[in-house]
Amino acid sequence: MCLSSAYTTKNGIDTLICDRVTNVSVDGGKVVLTNLLGMDTVVNGALKSIDLNKNVITIEEK
């Protein structure tokens, strides 16, 4: 099973916000990340990139 780690980027600084991400959805100006345990993390921002080879999700935080 390939799970991803999600990071926010703000002012050039990346911060890990969610590990073992299984689902990503976008709702308006929010990105909703769901981890392996079913817990949601909501970030105000926009998807910047998703690298499936490295299992990294990057969100540009507002």
Sequence and secondary structure as in RCSB ss.txt:
>XXXX:A:sequence
MCLSSAYTTKNGIDTLICDRVTNVSVDGGKVVLTNLLGMDTVVNGALKSIDLNKNVITIEEK
>XXXX:A:secstr
   EEEEEEETTEEEEEEEEEEEEEEETTEEEEEETTS EEEEEEEEEEEETTTTEEEEEE 
